[in-house]
Amino acid sequence: MLGDKDYIAAFDASPDAMLVVDSAGVIRGFNRQAVAMFGWSRKDLQGMEIERLVPAASRGRHRRHRRRYGEAPHPRPMGDRPMGEGLELEALRKDGATIPVEISLSPSQLGADREHVICAVRDVSSWRRMRRHSGMMVAAAEQERKHLSRELHDEFLQNLVALKIRVKLLADERDDGERERARARIAEDIGDTILGVKQMIRGLRSPKLERQGLVTALATLFSDTREVYGVTIRASVNLDWVADELDPATIFALYRIVQEAVTNAATHARVGEAAVTLRSVDGMISAEIRDEGCGFELPGSGAALDDDHLGLTGMRERAESVGGSLTVQTSPGEGTTVRASLPMVGLDEERS
């Protein structure tokens, strides 16, 4: 049989903070862990109102729930929602710091048959940090999945479609000189695609963009669009004086947005030309890609995107990833205008 001293020793050795609170909400007993957790001395804790261990904003609510609990006391294990409110509990240390906690309550008769509640208070800071870390890992994995999806769509799908068209044109070409030039261009594009796969493995970059720079890469994109799709791009690109100062992530996002919008115009709008305007305004890069083509019905906010509309999500995600925004204005028979606004200063530089 365990004696009173054994029970007291077990109470004091508990890894959780243990408090004995009477019906008036006054602390009548506690263990060593309670002293360590809350930072008050033993003298201060003895006879203290329990609400002093609750953040000031929650004390009134805590008093009401404590009184309600006193009318029908019952055991409440760890993990139950605090006081039936569906809220996460926090305790208050002497130094003003708050601690996320879980609490179990057990009513008991102690000291001349007076009603008391034994409270076990567990610091769940480590668990909360682990849960946050787990959530961040899930979010990072989802972000990487989206990133890979965009790269596969914007880089390799576009290249493969262009190669398919170039091969068809090559088969129809009768001039030997033109055929040789077309064959060499196909071989170059295949080489770029192979290099792109290697770059994706290493870090997901665009070979053309890295080799040529933004302005030249855009000019090549517009030239290729005319050669492959027969669509002329009327371009006004006034970025020469700022292109070298742009954040690399912004350059990459801008190129991909223009590439996607131009390719969409060339393949879906049924037009012979489209207009692209890029300029810097008040620390932002403004891009507009406009065609007078067939337009389309924008999917609703809750609608599932088909393959033809996945690029819209990719463009918007790219803009938002660097702190920018993107809008699409279109309707059947009314053409399409894509407008993107991206900050010249990267998010990391802005925070520093």
C-alpha positions in Angstrom: 0.0 0.0 0.0 1.2 3.5 -0.8 1.2 6.0 2.0 0.4 9.7 1.8 4.0 10.6 1.3 4.2 8.3 -1.7 1.2 10.0 -3.3 2.7 13.4 -2.6 6.0 12.3 -4.2 4.2 11.0 -7.3 2.2 14.2 -7.5 5.4 16.3 -7.3 7.3 14.1 -9.8 4.7 14.4 -12.6 6.2 15.8 -15.8 3.1 17.9 -16.2 2.4 21.0 -14.1 -0.2 19.9 -11.4 -2.5 22.4 -9.7 -5.1 21.8 -7.0 -7.8 24.5 -7.3 -10.7 25.0 -4.9 -14.3 25.9 -5.8 -13.5 29.6 -5.6 -10.8 29.3 -8.2 -7.9 29.6 -5.7 -4.8 27.5 -6.0 -4.4 25.4 -2.9 -1.6 23.0 -4.1 0.9 22.6 -6.9 4.0 20.6 -7.9 7.6 21.5 -8.8 6.8 21.5 -12.6 4.1 24.1 -12.0 6.7 26.4 -10.4 9.1 25.8 -13.3 6.4 26.3 -16.0 4.8 29.4 -14.7 7.8 31.1 -13.2 6.1 32.1 -9.9 7.6 31.3 -6.6 6.0 28.7 -4.3 4.9 31.6 -2.0 3.3 33.5 -4.9 1.5 30.5 -6.3 -0.1 29.4 -3.0 -3.4 31.2 -2.7 -3.3 32.8 -6.1 -6.4 33.0 -8.2 -6.2 30.5 -11.1 -7.1 33.3 -13.6 -3.8 34.9 -13.1 -2.3 32.1 -15.1 -4.6 32.9 -18.0 -3.9 35.7 -20.5 -5.9 38.8 -19.6 -8.1 38.8 -22.7 -9.4 35.3 -21.8 -9.9 35.7 -18.0 -13.5 36.7 -18.1 -14.4 33.8 -20.3 -12.3 31.4 -18.2 -14.1 32.5 -15.0 -17.5 31.8 -16.6 -16.5 28.4 -17.8 -14.9 27.5 -14.5 -18.1 28.4 -12.7 -20.2 26.4 -15.1 -17.8 23.4 -14.7 -18.2 23.7 -11.0 -21.9 23.2 -11.3 -21.4 19.8 -12.9 -17.8 18.7 -12.5 -16.6 15.7 -14.4 -13.3 14.3 -15.6 -12.0 16.0 -18.7 -8.9 14.3 -20.3 -6.1 15.9 -22.3 -7.1 16.7 -25.8 -10.7 17.7 -25.1 -11.6 21.1 -26.6 -11.0 23.7 -23.9 -14.2 24.5 -22.0 -16.3 23.4 -25.0 -15.3 26.5 -27.0 -13.2 24.8 -29.7 -10.3 27.1 -28.9 -6.7 26.3 -28.2 -5.6 27.2 -24.7 -2.7 29.4 -23.6 -1.3 29.8 -20.2 0.5 32.9 -18.9 3.9 33.0 -17.3 5.0 35.5 -14.7 7.2 37.2 -17.3 4.2 37.8 -19.6 5.1 35.1 -22.1 2.3 32.8 -23.2 2.5 29.0 -23.5 0.3 26.8 -25.6 -1.1 24.1 -23.3 -3.4 21.2 -23.0 -5.3 20.7 -19.7 -7.0 17.8 -18.0 -9.5 18.3 -15.1 -10.4 15.8 -12.4 -12.9 16.8 -9.6 -12.0 15.5 -6.2 -12.8 16.0 -2.5 -9.8 17.1 -0.6 -9.3 18.8 2.7 -12.3 18.3 5.0 -14.4 17.1 2.1 -14.2 20.4 0.2 -14.6 20.2 -3.5 -11.4 20.7 -5.5 -10.3 20.3 -9.1 -7.0 18.7 -9.9 -5.6 20.3 -13.1 -2.8 18.8 -15.1 -1.3 21.4 -17.5 0.9 20.2 -20.3 3.2 22.5 -22.4 2.6 21.6 -26.0 5.0 24.1 -27.5 7.2 21.4 -29.1 4.2 19.6 -30.5 2.9 22.9 -31.9 6.3 23.6 -33.5 6.3 20.1 -35.0 2.8 20.5 -36.4 3.8 23.9 -38.0 7.0 22.3 -39.4 4.9 19.4 -40.8 2.5 21.9 -42.4 5.4 23.8 -43.9 6.8 20.7 -45.4 3.5 19.8 -47.0 3.1 23.3 -48.4 6.7 23.2 -49.7 6.0 19.8 -51.4 2.8 21.2 -53.0 4.7 24.3 -54.2 7.4 22.2 -55.8 4.7 20.1 -57.5 3.2 23.2 -58.9 6.6 24.5 -59.9 7.4 21.2 -61.8 4.0 21.3 -63.5 4.6 24.8 -64.7 8.0 24.0 -66.0 6.9 20.9 -67.9 4.0 22.9 -69.4 5.9 26.1 -70.2 9.3 24.7 -71.3 9.0 21.2 -72.7 5.4 21.0 -73.9 5.8 24.3 -75.8 9.1 23.0 -77.3 7.6 19.7 -78.3 4.6 21.3 -80.0 6.9 23.6 -81.9 9.1 20.7 -82.9 6.0 18.8 -84.2 5.1 21.8 -86.4 8.7 22.2 -87.6 8.9 18.5 -88.6 5.6 18.9 -90.6 7.0 22.0 -92.3 10.2 20.2 -93.1 8.3 17.4 -94.8 6.5 19.9 -97.0 9.7 21.9 -97.9 10.9 21.4 -101.5 13.8 23.8 -101.5 17.0 22.0 -100.5 18.6 25.0 -98.8 15.5 25.8 -96.7 15.2 22.1 -95.8 18.8 22.1 -94.6 18.2 25.2 -92.5 15.0 23.8 -91.1 16.8 20.5 -90.3 19.5 22.4 -88.5 17.0 24.4 -86.5 15.2 21.2 -85.5 18.5 19.7 -84.3 19.2 22.9 -82.3 15.7 22.8 -80.7 16.2 19.1 -79.8 19.5 20.0 -78.3 17.9 22.9 -76.3 15.2 20.5 -75.0 17.8 18.0 -73.9 19.7 20.8 -72.2 16.5 21.9 -70.6 15.9 18.5 -69.1 19.4 18.6 -67.6 18.8 22.1 -66.3 15.5 21.0 -64.8 17.3 18.3 -62.9 19.8 20.9 -61.6 17.6 23.8 -61.0 14.8 24.4 -63.4 16.1 27.2 -65.6 15.5 28.2 -69.3 18.6 27.6 -71.5 17.5 30.3 -74.0 16.9 32.9 -71.3 20.2 32.2 -69.5 22.2 32.2 -72.8 20.6 35.3 -74.4 19.2 37.5 -71.6 15.6 38.7 -71.3 15.3 41.1 -74.2 17.0 38.9 -76.8 15.2 35.8 -75.5 11.9 37.6 -76.0 12.9 38.7 -79.5 13.8 35.1 -80.3 10.4 34.0 -78.9 8.6 36.4 -81.2 10.6 35.4 -84.2 10.0 31.7 -83.5 6.2 32.4 -83.1 6.1 33.9 -86.6 8.2 31.1 -88.1 6.4 28.2 -86.4 2.8 29.4 -86.1 2.7 32.1 -88.8 1.6 34.7 -86.3 3.4 38.1 -86.2 4.1 39.6 -82.8 3.9 43.4 -82.8 6.2 44.1 -79.9 7.1 47.2 -77.9 9.7 46.2 -75.4 11.1 49.1 -73.4 13.2 47.3 -70.9 16.8 47.6 -72.1 17.8 50.1 -69.4 16.3 48.0 -66.6 16.7 44.4 -67.7 20.1 44.0 -66.1 18.8 45.3 -62.8 15.8 43.1 -62.5 15.6 40.3 -59.9 16.4 36.9 -61.6 13.1 35.4 -60.3 11.2 38.3 -61.8 13.0 37.9 -65.2 12.1 34.2 -65.2 8.5 34.8 -64.3 8.1 37.6 -66.8 9.6 35.5 -69.6 7.4 32.5 -68.8 4.2 34.7 -68.6 4.9 36.3 -72.0 5.8 32.9 -73.5 2.6 31.3 -72.4 0.4 34.2 -73.4 2.0 34.5 -76.9 1.8 30.8 -77.5 -1.8 30.7 -76.5 -2.6 33.5 -78.9 -0.7 31.7 -81.7 -2.3 28.4 -81.1 -5.9 29.2 -80.0 -6.9 32.8 -81.0 -7.0 32.1 -84.8 -5.2 35.4 -85.6 -2.4 36.4 -87.9 -0.9 38.8 -85.3 -0.8 39.8 -81.7 0.6 42.7 -79.7 3.0 42.6 -76.8 3.9 45.7 -74.7 6.4 45.7 -71.9 7.6 48.7 -69.9 8.6 49.8 -66.5 6.3 52.1 -64.5 6.9 53.3 -60.9 9.1 50.3 -59.9 6.9 47.8 -61.6 7.2 45.9 -64.9 4.0 46.0 -66.8 3.3 43.4 -69.5 0.3 43.3 -71.8 -0.3 40.6 -74.4 -3.3 41.3 -76.6 -5.0 39.7 -79.6 -8.2 40.3 -81.5 -9.0 36.7 -81.9 -11.9 34.4 -81.0 -11.5 34.7 -77.2 -13.0 32.2 -74.9 -15.2 31.7 -71.8 -13.2 32.1 -68.6 -13.8 29.2 -66.2 -15.6 30.0 -63.0 -13.7 30.2 -59.7 -14.8 26.8 -58.6 -14.6 25.1 -62.0 -12.0 22.4 -62.8 -9.5 23.6 -65.5 -9.1 21.6 -68.7 -5.8 21.2 -70.5 -6.4 24.4 -72.5 -6.7 26.5 -69.4 -4.0 25.2 -67.2 -1.7 27.9 -68.5 -3.9 30.6 -67.0 -3.3 29.2 -63.5 0.4 28.8 -64.2 0.7 32.5 -65.4 -1.1 33.7 -62.3 1.0 31.6 -60.0 4.2 32.8 -61.6 3.1 36.5 -61.1 2.1 36.0 -57.5 5.3 34.0 -56.7 7.3 37.2 -57.2 4.8 39.5 -55.5 3.0 40.6 -58.7 -0.5 40.1 -60.1 -2.1 39.0 -63.4 -5.5 39.5 -65.0 -7.1 38.0 -68.1 -9.8 39.8 -70.0 -11.6 37.8 -72.6 -15.0 36.5 -73.9 -16.0 34.6 -76.9 -15.6 36.7 -80.1 -14.0 39.6 -78.2 -10.3 38.7 -78.2 -8.0 38.2 -75.2 -5.9 40.6 -73.1 -3.4 39.3 -70.5 -2.0 42.0 -68.2 0.8 41.2 -65.7 2.4 43.6 -63.2 5.6 42.4 -61.5 7.8 44.3 -59.0 11.3 45.2 -60.2 12.7 44.4 -56.7 12.5 40.7 -55.6 10.6 39.6 -52.4 13.9 38.6 -50.7 15.5 42.0 -51.4 12.4 43.8 -50.3 12.4 42.1 -46.9 16.1 42.8 -46.2 
